[in-house]
Amino acid sequence: MQVQLIDTAQSQLLDFQAQAAQARLAEIREGGSIDKAKIRQTAEDFEAVFLSQMLKPMFDTIETDSFFGGGRAEEIYRSQMVEEVGKAMAKSGGIGIADTVYKELLKLQEG
């Protein structure tokens, strides 16, 4: 039951982040001019979400010590920590996804 709730919450968070990225792109389009800083931030946000999702299974396999950890609070903290690690990785250069997404978004805006 708790695992289903966590998966549902994470799915809703991803949906929210995707909607936020779409809203930012719509905002960029409406302005008439291309705001490259906003496009870059959107690309980095996309890479951060991707990296977080790739890191999640790795962190799920780490055993918790029931004396000092475990429980619902640690599950919440761990998911937030993985999200922040993904953001930090994307901010520091990531694995190149943001660069590719940035170039493609620029092409879409210019074309």
N, CA, C and O atoms as a printed pandas DataFrame, in Angstrom:
     atom_number atom_name residue_name chain_id  residue_number  x_coord  y_coord  z_coord
0              1         N          MET        A               1    0.821   -1.195    0.000
1              2        CA          MET        A               1    0.000    0.000    0.000
2              3         C          MET        A               1    0.862    1.254    0.000
3              4         O          MET        A               1    0.621    2.163   -0.794
4              5         N          GLN        A               2    1.879    1.324    0.889
5              6        CA          GLN        A               2    2.740    2.502    0.949
6              7         C          GLN        A               2    3.544    2.659   -0.333
7              8         O          GLN        A               2    3.754    3.777   -0.803
8              9         N          VAL        A               3    3.994    1.546   -0.899
9             10        CA          VAL        A               3    4.765    1.612   -2.143
10            11         C          VAL        A               3    3.905    2.177   -3.260
11            12         O          VAL        A               3    4.384    2.971   -4.069
12            13         N          GLN        A               4    2.639    1.777   -3.313
13            14        CA          GLN        A               4    1.735    2.298   -4.329
14            15         C          GLN        A               4    1.526    3.795   -4.155
15            16         O          GLN        A               4    1.494    4.537   -5.136
16            17         N          LEU        A               5    1.382    4.242   -2.908
17            18        CA          LEU        A               5    1.203    5.673   -2.648
18            19         C          LEU        A               5    2.431    6.464   -3.076
19            20         O          LEU        A               5    2.306    7.542   -3.656
20            21         N          ILE        A               6    3.615    5.931   -2.792
21            22        CA          ILE        A               6    4.851    6.615   -3.180
22            23         C          ILE        A               6    4.962    6.668   -4.694
23            24         O          ILE        A               6    5.295    7.713   -5.254
24            25         N          ASP        A               7    4.684    5.546   -5.367
25            26        CA          ASP        A               7    4.748    5.524   -6.828
26            27         C          ASP        A               7    3.744    6.495   -7.438
27            28         O          ASP        A               7    4.048    7.174   -8.418
28            29         N          THR        A               8    2.546    6.561   -6.857
29            30        CA          THR        A               8    1.529    7.494   -7.346
30            31         C          THR        A               8    1.979    8.938   -7.150
31            32         O          THR        A               8    1.810    9.772   -8.039
32            33         N          ALA        A               9    2.554    9.232   -5.983
33            34        CA          ALA        A               9    3.030   10.592   -5.714
34            35         C          ALA        A               9    4.157   10.964   -6.671
35            36         O          ALA        A               9    4.193   12.085   -7.178
36            37         N          GLN        A              10    5.073   10.040   -6.921
37            38        CA          GLN        A              10    6.178   10.333   -7.834
38            39         C          GLN        A              10    5.668   10.523   -9.256
39            40         O          GLN        A              10    6.163   11.384   -9.983
40            41         N          SER        A              11    4.693    9.734   -9.653
41            42        CA          SER        A              11    4.100    9.876  -10.974
42            43         C          SER        A              11    3.417   11.235  -11.118
43            44         O          SER        A              11    3.532   11.889  -12.155
44            45         N          GLN        A              12    2.708   11.650  -10.076
45            46        CA          GLN        A              12    2.048   12.958  -10.107
46            47         C          GLN        A              12    3.076   14.085  -10.155
47            48         O          GLN        A              12    2.860   15.095  -10.824
48            49         N          LEU        A              13    4.188   13.916   -9.451
49            50        CA          LEU        A              13    5.250   14.914   -9.474
50            51         C          LEU        A              13    5.835   15.032  -10.877
51            52         O          LEU        A              13    6.058   16.142  -11.361
52            53         N          LEU        A              14    6.083   13.911  -11.532
53            54        CA          LEU        A              14    6.609   13.945  -12.897
54            55         C          LEU        A              14    5.620   14.610  -13.842
55            56         O          LEU        A              14    6.017   15.391  -14.707
56            57         N          ASP        A              15    4.329   14.306  -13.684
57            58        CA          ASP        A              15    3.308   14.947  -14.514
58            59         C          ASP        A              15    3.313   16.454  -14.294
59            60         O          ASP        A              15    3.221   17.227  -15.249
60            61         N          PHE        A              16    3.420   16.870  -13.034
61            62        CA          PHE        A              16    3.452   18.292  -12.708
62            63         C          PHE        A              16    4.674   18.957  -13.335
63            64         O          PHE        A              16    4.566   20.047  -13.896
64            65         N          GLN        A              17    5.846   18.304  -13.243
65            66        CA          GLN        A              17    7.067   18.870  -13.812
66            67         C          GLN        A              17    6.964   18.961  -15.331
67            68         O          GLN        A              17    7.440   19.929  -15.925
68            69         N          ALA        A              18    6.354   17.971  -15.961
69            70        CA          ALA        A              18    6.176   18.002  -17.412
70            71         C          ALA        A              18    5.233   19.144  -17.803
71            72         O          ALA        A              18    5.478   19.842  -18.787
72            73         N          GLN        A              19    4.165   19.333  -17.040
73            74        CA          GLN        A              19    3.236   20.431  -17.318
74            75         C          GLN        A              19    3.907   21.786  -17.126
75            76         O          GLN        A              19    3.657   22.720  -17.887
76            77         N          ALA        A              20    4.758   21.890  -16.112
77            78        CA          ALA        A              20    5.479   23.143  -15.879
78            79         C          ALA        A              20    6.419   23.447  -17.036
79            80         O          ALA        A              20    6.535   24.597  -17.461
80            81         N          ALA        A              21    7.086   22.424  -17.543
81            82        CA          ALA        A              21    7.995   22.618  -18.681
82            83         C          ALA        A              21    7.209   23.043  -19.917
83            84         O          ALA        A              21    7.656   23.920  -20.658
84            85         N          GLN        A              22    6.044   22.436  -20.152
85            86        CA          GLN        A              22    5.211   22.822  -21.286
86            87         C          GLN        A              22    4.714   24.253  -21.143
87            88         O          GLN        A              22    4.653   24.994  -22.124
88            89         N          ALA        A              23    4.363   24.637  -19.937
89            90        CA          ALA        A              23    3.897   26.007  -19.697
90            91         C          ALA        A              23    5.018   27.006  -19.967
91            92         O          ALA        A              23    4.781   28.072  -20.535
92            93         N          ARG        A              24    6.251   26.656  -19.553
93            94        CA          ARG        A              24    7.393   27.535  -19.813
94            95         C          ARG        A              24    7.640   27.684  -21.305
95            96         O          ARG        A              24    7.933   28.780  -21.782
96            97         N          LEU        A              25    7.523   26.583  -22.046
97            98        CA          LEU        A              25    7.713   26.653  -23.501
98            99         C          LEU        A              25    6.631   27.502  -24.145
99           100         O          LEU        A              25    6.914   28.275  -25.061
100          101         N          ALA        A              26    5.394   27.369  -23.681
101          102        CA          ALA        A              26    4.307   28.194  -24.213
102          103         C          ALA        A              26    4.567   29.665  -23.917
103          104         O          ALA        A              26    4.312   30.526  -24.759
104          105         N          GLU        A              27    5.071   29.952  -22.731
105          106        CA          GLU        A              27    5.413   31.324  -22.342
106          107         C          GLU        A              27    6.512   31.879  -23.248
107          108         O          GLU        A              27    6.467   33.041  -23.650
108          109         N          ILE        A              28    7.481   31.051  -23.560
109          110        CA          ILE        A              28    8.572   31.471  -24.438
110          111         C          ILE        A              28    8.032   31.789  -25.828
111          112         O          ILE        A              28    8.437   32.778  -26.439
112          113         N          ARG        A              29    7.120   30.956  -26.332
113          114        CA          ARG        A              29    6.556   31.151  -27.671
114          115         C          ARG        A              29    5.714   32.420  -27.751
115          116         O          ARG        A              29    5.767   33.138  -28.750
116          117         N          GLU        A              30    4.936   32.699  -26.707
117          118        CA          GLU        A              30    4.028   33.840  -26.733
118          119         C          GLU        A              30    4.764   35.166  -26.766
119          120         O          GLU        A              30    4.244   36.144  -27.303
120          121         N          GLY        A              31    5.945   35.219  -26.211
121          122        CA          GLY        A              31    6.695   36.462  -26.142
122          123         C          GLY        A              31    7.159   36.971  -27.488
123          124         O          GLY        A              31    7.525   38.140  -27.605
124          125         N          GLY        A              32    7.155   36.136  -28.504
125          126        CA          GLY        A              32    7.596   36.552  -29.825
126          127         C          GLY        A              32    9.091   36.440  -30.010
127          128         O          GLY        A              32    9.546   36.010  -31.070
128          129         N          SER        A              33    9.865   36.811  -29.017
129          130        CA          SER        A              33   11.308   36.678  -29.112
130          131         C          SER        A              33   11.738   35.418  -28.365
131          132         O          SER        A              33   11.033   34.931  -27.481
132          133         N          ILE        A              34   12.873   34.919  -28.727
133          134        CA          ILE        A              34   13.379   33.695  -28.119
134          135         C          ILE        A              34   14.226   34.054  -26.902
135          136         O          ILE        A              34   15.222   34.769  -27.008
136          137         N          ASP        A              35   13.814   33.547  -25.756
137          138        CA          ASP        A              35   14.566   33.758  -24.519
138          139         C          ASP        A              35   15.419   32.513  -24.280
139          140         O          ASP        A              35   14.948   31.506  -23.750
140          141         N          LYS        A              36   16.678   32.611  -24.683
141          142        CA          LYS        A              36   17.558   31.446  -24.617
142          143         C          LYS        A              36   17.821   30.986  -23.185
143          144         O          LYS        A              36   18.064   29.802  -22.955
144          145         N          ALA        A              37   17.776   31.897  -22.230
145          146        CA          ALA        A              37   17.995   31.513  -20.832
146          147         C          ALA        A              37   16.854   30.628  -20.337
147          148         O          ALA        A              37   17.089   29.655  -19.619
148          149         N          LYS        A              38   15.624   30.960  -20.715
149          150        CA          LYS        A              38   14.482   30.145  -20.311
150          151         C          LYS        A              38   14.521   28.777  -20.985
151          152         O          LYS        A              38   14.199   27.763  -20.367
152          153         N          ILE        A              39   14.914   28.758  -22.242
153          154        CA          ILE        A              39   15.019   27.492  -22.960
154          155         C          ILE        A              39   16.100   26.622  -22.328
155          156         O          ILE        A              39   15.916   25.416  -22.167
156          157         N          ARG        A              40   17.219   27.230  -21.972
157          158        CA          ARG        A              40   18.303   26.477  -21.327
158          159         C          ARG        A              40   17.842   25.899  -19.987
159          160         O          ARG        A              40   18.137   24.748  -19.668
160          161         N          GLN        A              41   17.120   26.703  -19.211
161          162        CA          GLN        A              41   16.628   26.234  -17.912
162          163         C          GLN        A              41   15.647   25.079  -18.089
163          164         O          GLN        A              41   15.668   24.122  -17.315
164          165         N          THR        A              42   14.793   25.162  -19.097
165          166        CA          THR        A              42   13.846   24.085  -19.374
166          167         C          THR        A              42   14.580   22.809  -19.755
167          168         O          THR        A              42   14.203   21.722  -19.318
168          169         N          ALA        A              43   15.621   22.931  -20.562
169          170        CA          ALA        A              43   16.414   21.764  -20.958
170          171         C          ALA        A              43   17.116   21.147  -19.745
171          172         O          ALA        A              43   17.166   19.925  -19.612
172          173         N          GLU        A              44   17.652   21.985  -18.871
173          174        CA          GLU        A              44   18.311   21.471  -17.658
174          175         C          GLU        A              44   17.301   20.813  -16.725
175          176         O          GLU        A              44   17.603   19.794  -16.104
176          177         N          ASP        A              45   16.114   21.383  -16.622
177          178        CA          ASP        A              45   15.067   20.775  -15.792
178          179         C          ASP        A              45   14.689   19.394  -16.327
179          180         O          ASP        A              45   14.482   18.453  -15.561
180          181         N          PHE        A              46   14.602   19.291  -17.651
181          182        CA          PHE        A              46   14.291   17.998  -18.259
182          183         C          PHE        A              46   15.374   16.975  -17.932
183          184         O          PHE        A              46   15.070   15.840  -17.566
184          185         N          GLU        A              47   16.629   17.374  -18.062
185          186        CA          GLU        A              47   17.727   16.457  -17.763
186          187         C          GLU        A              47   17.724   16.075  -16.283
187          188         O          GLU        A              47   18.016   14.929  -15.942
188          189         N          ALA        A              48   17.402   17.010  -15.416
189          190        CA          ALA        A              48   17.358   16.725  -13.977
190          191         C          ALA        A              48   16.297   15.664  -13.664
191          192         O          ALA        A              48   16.545   14.753  -12.874
192          193         N          VAL        A              49   15.128   15.780  -14.277
193          194        CA          VAL        A              49   14.070   14.789  -14.060
194          195         C          VAL        A              49   14.516   13.435  -14.600
195          196         O          VAL        A              49   14.308   12.406  -13.958
196          197         N          PHE        A              50   15.124   13.439  -15.775
197          198        CA          PHE        A              50   15.606   12.185  -16.363
198          199         C          PHE        A              50   16.643   11.522  -15.465
199          200         O          PHE        A              50   16.558   10.326  -15.187
200          201         N          LEU        A              51   17.613   12.293  -15.018
201          202        CA          LEU        A              51   18.654   11.736  -14.155
202          203         C          LEU        A              51   18.080   11.223  -12.837
203          204         O          LEU        A              51   18.504   10.180  -12.340
204          205         N          SER        A              52   17.137   11.936  -12.282
205          206        CA          SER        A              52   16.503   11.489  -11.036
206          207         C          SER        A              52   15.822   10.141  -11.228
207          208         O          SER        A              52   15.909    9.261  -10.371
208          209         N          GLN        A              53   15.147    9.989  -12.357
209          210        CA          GLN        A              53   14.473    8.721  -12.620
210          211         C          GLN        A              53   15.467    7.580  -12.858
211          212         O          GLN        A              53   15.176    6.427  -12.537
212          213         N          MET        A              54   16.618    7.893  -13.410
213          214        CA          MET        A              54   17.644    6.872  -13.617
214          215         C          MET        A              54   18.335    6.496  -12.296
215          216         O          MET        A              54   18.743    5.349  -12.114
216          217         N          LEU        A              55   18.462    7.446  -11.394
217          218        CA          LEU        A              55   19.111    7.190  -10.105
218          219         C          LEU        A              55   18.193    6.487   -9.112
219          220         O          LEU        A              55   18.670    5.777   -8.226
220          221         N          LYS        A              56   16.895    6.673   -9.246
221          222        CA          LYS        A              56   15.943    6.130   -8.288
222          223         C          LYS        A              56   16.114    4.629   -8.059
223          224         O          LYS        A              56   16.174    4.215   -6.901
224          225         N          PRO        A              57   16.195    3.795   -9.088
225          226        CA          PRO        A              57   16.354    2.357   -8.825
226          227         C          PRO        A              57   17.647    2.021   -8.071
227          228         O          PRO        A              57   17.686    1.067   -7.294
228          229         N          MET        A              58   18.685    2.797   -8.302
229          230        CA          MET        A              58   19.940    2.546   -7.602
230          231         C          MET        A              58   19.763    2.790   -6.096
231          232         O          MET        A              58   20.229    1.996   -5.279
232          233         N          PHE        A              59   19.108    3.858   -5.744
233          234        CA          PHE        A              59   18.903    4.174   -4.341
234          235         C          PHE        A              59   17.863    3.255   -3.692
235          236         O          PHE        A              59   17.892    3.044   -2.480
236          237         N          ASP        A              60   16.951    2.712   -4.492
237          238        CA          ASP        A              60   15.944    1.797   -3.954
238          239         C          ASP        A              60   16.566    0.491   -3.466
239          240         O          ASP        A              60   15.988   -0.192   -2.620
240          241         N          THR        A              61   17.729    0.144   -3.987
241          242        CA          THR        A              61   18.361   -1.122   -3.609
242          243         C          THR        A              61   19.202   -1.017   -2.336
243          244         O          THR        A              61   19.680   -2.032   -1.828
244          245         N          ILE        A              62   19.384    0.183   -1.823
245          246        CA          ILE        A              62   20.192    0.354   -0.617
246          247         C          ILE        A              62   19.364   -0.038    0.600
247          248         O          ILE        A              62   18.266    0.474    0.817
248          249         N          GLU        A              63   19.911   -0.953    1.385
249          250        CA          GLU        A              63   19.233   -1.406    2.599
250          251         C          GLU        A              63   19.304   -0.311    3.669
251          252         O          GLU        A              63   20.299    0.406    3.772
252          253         N          THR        A              64   18.245   -0.195    4.452
253          254        CA          THR        A              64   18.242    0.773    5.553
254          255         C          THR        A              64   18.350    0.036    6.877
255          256         O          THR        A              64   17.787   -1.046    7.048
256          257         N          ASP        A              65   19.056    0.615    7.782
257          258        CA          ASP        A              65   19.205    0.060    9.116
258          259         C          ASP        A              65   17.975    0.444    9.931
259          260         O          ASP        A              65   17.696    1.630   10.109
260          261         N          SER        A              66   17.248   -0.533   10.420
261          262        CA          SER        A              66   15.996   -0.240   11.110
262          263         C          SER        A              66   16.207    0.530   12.419
263          264         O          SER        A              66   15.293    1.201   12.897
264          265         N          PHE        A              67   17.402    0.435   12.995
265          266        CA          PHE        A              67   17.661    1.151   14.248
266          267         C          PHE        A              67   17.767    2.657   14.014
267          268         O          PHE        A              67   17.238    3.446   14.797
268          269         N          PHE        A              68   18.449    3.056   12.940
269          270        CA          PHE        A              68   18.656    4.481   12.659
270          271         C          PHE        A              68   17.820    5.003   11.496
271          272         O          PHE        A              68   17.789    6.210   11.255
272          273         N          GLY        A              69   17.162    4.141   10.794
273          274        CA          GLY        A              69   16.453    4.626    9.624
274          275         C          GLY        A              69   15.268    3.757    9.284
275          276         O          GLY        A              69   14.745    3.017   10.117
276          277         N          GLY        A              70   14.864    3.867    8.050
277          278        CA          GLY        A              70   13.723    3.116    7.578
278          279         C          GLY        A              70   12.439    3.888    7.797
279          280         O          GLY        A              70   12.440    4.998    8.329
280          281         N          GLY        A              71   11.372    3.290    7.385
281          282        CA          GLY        A              71   10.069    3.901    7.588
282          283         C          GLY        A              71    9.689    4.895    6.506
283          284         O          GLY        A              71   10.434    5.121    5.553
284          285         N          ARG        A              72    8.532    5.472    6.672
285          286        CA          ARG        A              72    7.959    6.400    5.694
286          287         C          ARG        A              72    8.798    7.675    5.549
287          288         O          ARG        A              72    8.975    8.184    4.442
288          289         N          ALA        A              73    9.304    8.178    6.656
289          290        CA          ALA        A              73   10.077    9.420    6.600
290          291         C          ALA        A              73   11.324    9.248    5.733
291          292         O          ALA        A              73   11.670   10.140    4.958
292          293         N          GLU        A              74   11.990    8.117    5.860
293          294        CA          GLU        A              74   13.187    7.905    5.046
294          295         C          GLU        A              74   12.835    7.759    3.573
295          296         O          GLU        A              74   13.586    8.217    2.712
296          297         N          GLU        A              75   11.710    7.131    3.271
297          298        CA          GLU        A              75   11.280    7.010    1.877
298          299         C          GLU        A              75   11.064    8.397    1.258
299          300         O          GLU        A              75   11.469    8.653    0.124
300          301         N          ILE        A              76   10.427    9.273    2.017
301          302        CA          ILE        A              76   10.178   10.635    1.530
302          303         C          ILE        A              76   11.504   11.376    1.346
303          304         O          ILE        A              76   11.740   12.000    0.311
304          305         N          TYR        A              77   12.359   11.298    2.357
305          306        CA          TYR        A              77   13.653   11.976    2.279
306          307         C          TYR        A              77   14.462   11.453    1.103
307          308         O          TYR        A              77   15.064   12.231    0.362
308          309         N          ARG        A              78   14.477   10.140    0.932
309          310        CA          ARG        A              78   15.283    9.544   -0.135
310          311         C          ARG        A              78   14.813   10.020   -1.506
311          312         O          ARG        A              78   15.638   10.329   -2.366
312          313         N          SER        A              79   13.497   10.084   -1.722
313          314        CA          SER        A              79   12.995   10.535   -3.020
314          315         C          SER        A              79   13.367   12.000   -3.263
315          316         O          SER        A              79   13.703   12.382   -4.384
316          317         N          GLN        A              80   13.305   12.819   -2.205
317          318        CA          GLN        A              80   13.697   14.228   -2.349
318          319         C          GLN        A              80   15.196   14.349   -2.591
319          320         O          GLN        A              80   15.637   15.184   -3.381
320          321         N          MET        A              81   15.976   13.517   -1.912
321          322        CA          MET        A              81   17.421   13.552   -2.089
322          323         C          MET        A              81   17.802   13.161   -3.524
323          324         O          MET        A              81   18.661   13.793   -4.137
324          325         N          VAL        A              82   17.156   12.114   -4.050
325          326        CA          VAL        A              82   17.443   11.676   -5.417
326          327         C          VAL        A              82   17.095   12.785   -6.406
327          328         O          VAL        A              82   17.822   13.015   -7.373
328          329         N          GLU        A              83   15.987   13.463   -6.161
329          330        CA          GLU        A              83   15.593   14.576   -7.040
330          331         C          GLU        A              83   16.645   15.686   -7.008
331          332         O          GLU        A              83   17.009   16.227   -8.052
332          333         N          GLU        A              84   17.125   16.021   -5.829
333          334        CA          GLU        A              84   18.131   17.079   -5.698
334          335         C          GLU        A              84   19.477   16.661   -6.301
335          336         O          GLU        A              84   20.185   17.491   -6.872
336          337         N          VAL        A              85   19.825   15.390   -6.178
337          338        CA          VAL        A              85   21.060   14.894   -6.799
338          339         C          VAL        A              85   20.943   15.023   -8.315
339          340         O          VAL        A              85   21.899   15.421   -8.982
340          341         N          GLY        A              86   19.780   14.690   -8.857
341          342        CA          GLY        A              86   19.550   14.838  -10.297
342          343         C          GLY        A              86   19.674   16.284  -10.742
343          344         O          GLY        A              86   20.260   16.569  -11.787
344          345         N          LYS        A              87   19.120   17.201   -9.950
345          346        CA          LYS        A              87   19.234   18.628  -10.271
346          347         C          LYS        A              87   20.693   19.091  -10.240
347          348         O          LYS        A              87   21.143   19.822  -11.122
348          349         N          ALA        A              88   21.419   18.653   -9.211
349          350        CA          ALA        A              88   22.829   19.054   -9.081
350          351         C          ALA        A              88   23.654   18.509  -10.239
351          352         O          ALA        A              88   24.524   19.203  -10.766
352          353         N          MET        A              89   23.382   17.269  -10.636
353          354        CA          MET        A              89   24.116   16.682  -11.755
354          355         C          MET        A              89   23.836   17.446  -13.049
355          356         O          MET        A              89   24.752   17.734  -13.819
356          357         N          ALA        A              90   22.569   17.770  -13.279
357          358        CA          ALA        A              90   22.201   18.504  -14.495
358          359         C          ALA        A              90   22.815   19.895  -14.496
359          360         O          ALA        A              90   23.277   20.371  -15.533
360          361         N          LYS        A              91   22.823   20.554  -13.333
361          362        CA          LYS        A              91   23.365   21.910  -13.210
362          363         C          LYS        A              91   24.870   21.933  -13.490
363          364         O          LYS        A              91   25.391   22.902  -14.042
364          365         N          SER        A              92   25.562   20.854  -13.103
365          366        CA          SER        A              92   27.022   20.827  -13.270
366          367         C          SER        A              92   27.456   20.227  -14.605
367          368         O          SER        A              92   28.627   19.888  -14.777
368          369         N          GLY        A              93   26.549   20.096  -15.528
369          370        CA          GLY        A              93   26.930   19.620  -16.852
370          371         C          GLY        A              93   26.220   18.350  -17.262
371          372         O          GLY        A              93   26.080   18.072  -18.453
372          373         N          GLY        A              94   25.775   17.584  -16.298
373          374        CA          GLY        A              94   24.992   16.382  -16.585
374          375         C          GLY        A              94   25.688   15.403  -17.495
375          376         O          GLY        A              94   26.908   15.246  -17.452
376          377         N          ILE        A              95   24.897   14.747  -18.317
377          378        CA          ILE        A              95   25.435   13.750  -19.243
378          379         C          ILE        A              95   25.210   14.162  -20.694
379          380         O          ILE        A              95   25.368   13.346  -21.602
380          381         N          GLY        A              96   24.846   15.410  -20.913
381          382        CA          GLY        A              96   24.721   15.927  -22.269
382          383         C          GLY        A              96   23.303   15.985  -22.812
383          384         O          GLY        A              96   23.087   16.453  -23.930
384          385         N          ILE        A              97   22.347   15.521  -22.046
385          386        CA          ILE        A              97   20.965   15.545  -22.520
386          387         C          ILE        A              97   20.464   16.974  -22.655
387          388         O          ILE        A              97   19.794   17.309  -23.631
388          389         N          ALA        A              98   20.785   17.817  -21.681
389          390        CA          ALA        A              98   20.303   19.202  -21.706
390          391         C          ALA        A              98   20.808   19.942  -22.937
391          392         O          ALA        A              98   20.076   20.741  -23.522
392          393         N          ASP        A              99   22.044   19.688  -23.332
393          394        CA          ASP        A              99   22.586   20.352  -24.520
394          395         C          ASP        A              99   21.805   19.973  -25.770
395          396         O          ASP        A              99   21.480   20.827  -26.595
396          397         N          THR        A             100   21.509   18.690  -25.903
397          398        CA          THR        A             100   20.757   18.219  -27.065
398          399         C          THR        A             100   19.331   18.761  -27.053
399          400         O          THR        A             100   18.825   19.210  -28.081
400          401         N          VAL        A             101   18.690   18.719  -25.895
401          402        CA          VAL        A             101   17.323   19.237  -25.775
402          403         C          VAL        A             101   17.312   20.737  -26.063
403          404         O          VAL        A             101   16.414   21.232  -26.744
404          405         N          TYR        A             102   18.301   21.456  -25.550
405          406        CA          TYR        A             102   18.406   22.902  -25.782
406          407         C          TYR        A             102   18.489   23.212  -27.282
407          408         O          TYR        A             102   17.779   24.085  -27.781
408          409         N          LYS        A             103   19.353   22.494  -27.987
409          410        CA          LYS        A             103   19.502   22.720  -29.434
410          411         C          LYS        A             103   18.212   22.432  -30.182
411          412         O          LYS        A             103   17.829   23.171  -31.089
412          413         N          GLU        A             104   17.542   21.347  -29.792
413          414        CA          GLU        A             104   16.291   20.991  -30.465
414          415         C          GLU        A             104   15.189   22.006  -30.172
415          416         O          GLU        A             104   14.406   22.352  -31.057
416          417         N          LEU        A             105   15.132   22.484  -28.920
417          418        CA          LEU        A             105   14.121   23.498  -28.587
418          419         C          LEU        A             105   14.379   24.788  -29.339
419          420         O          LEU        A             105   13.439   25.447  -29.784
420          421         N          LEU        A             106   15.659   25.160  -29.489
421          422        CA          LEU        A             106   15.970   26.357  -30.285
422          423         C          LEU        A             106   15.517   26.194  -31.731
423          424         O          LEU        A             106   14.963   27.121  -32.321
424          425         N          LYS        A             107   15.753   25.018  -32.300
425          426        CA          LYS        A             107   15.329   24.758  -33.672
426          427         C          LYS        A             107   13.818   24.897  -33.794
427          428         O          LYS        A             107   13.315   25.476  -34.756
428          429         N          LEU        A             108   13.087   24.354  -32.794
429          430        CA          LEU        A             108   11.631   24.447  -32.828
430          431         C          LEU        A             108   11.156   25.894  -32.731
431          432         O          LEU        A             108   10.194   26.278  -33.397
432          433         N          GLN        A             109   11.821   26.692  -31.910
433          434        CA          GLN        A             109   11.420   28.084  -31.718
434          435         C          GLN        A             109   11.755   28.933  -32.939
435          436         O          GLN        A             109   11.000   29.835  -33.300
436          437         N          GLU        A             110   12.884   28.645  -33.571
437          438        CA          GLU        A             110   13.300   29.443  -34.722
438          439         C          GLU        A             110   12.552   29.063  -35.987
439          440         O          GLU        A             110   12.350   29.891  -36.875
440          441         N          GLY        A             111   12.147   27.813  -36.060
441          442        CA          GLY        A             111   11.497   27.314  -37.269
442          443         C          GLY        A             111   10.065   27.558  -37.252
443          444         O          GLY        A             111    9.366   27.197  -38.200
